[in-house]
C-alpha cells in the first residue's frame, strides 16, 4: 500500500534488468515483503538469469513470515517437473506473412455452413484453426533446426569462396542463403517476442536469448504447482491442486437452477411505456 509507484520511477531499473538479462520469479503466500504496520510494499524481489531459469524452469519463491524483522525473508524452491496437459493452439503473427495464409483464410470463409449467423462464424473459425494449426506444424514447428541448417549451409558456401575467383552462381547462392537465414531468425524472434509478451522491445532488437528467459519465466508463473486452501493448508501434489481448483469453481458457479425467470410478454405490452418525447 502507500503511494503508487509511477512508471517513470522504474523505467531505468526495468532497462537495467533487461540489459543484464534478468527476470523476476513468481512468489507465493504473502503479497508484500516489507511493512511498518502503516505502509505495505513489495520492495524485495527474486531475480534470476537465463541460465538459471532454463536449468530449473519450475522454480518459485516463497515470501515467508517476517518474525522480528520488518522485511520478509524470501526462499527459492526448485519444484519437480510435472507433465503438461494438452496445450491450446496459439496464433503466431508470422503465420500471417506466409504466402498460403490468405488462400487458407479465403477458402475457409467461402465454405458453406448451416445455422444462425454467429454459429456459422464459429464453424468457420473452427475450420480455420485446424488449417492454420496444420500450416504452423508444417512450417514453423521446428524453427531452430532450420536456423542451424541455414547457418551450416552458409558456412559451407563461404568456405568455398576463399579464393578471389568465385563463380556467379555461388555468389547468388550465398545471397539466397543469407536471405533464408535472416528470414528464420526474424521468425524465431517474432515468435519468442509474442510468447514473452514484452511490450517495450521491438522485433529486430536481436534479443532472442532475452525472450527465451521471459518465455520460461512466464511458463513458470502460469504453472500452478502448489496452492493454499481456505484453511491455510499448502497443497503440493498435482491431484490435490486439481481437486482444489474444481471445488473453487464449483462453489463460485453455484448449483444448477431448476427454473429460470423469463420476460412476461403481457407486462411488456401492457406495462408502463415511454412516450415519444421521453424516447427522444
Beta strands, then each sheet from edge to edge (+ up, - down):
strand 1: 22-24
strand 2: 27-29
strand 3: 34-35
strand 4: 40-41
strand 5: 47-49
strand 6: 59-63
strand 7: 74-78
strand 8: 227-228
strand 9: 234-235
sheet 1: 1+ 5-
sheet 2: 2+ 6+ 7-
sheet 3: 3+ 4-
sheet 4: 8+ 9-
end
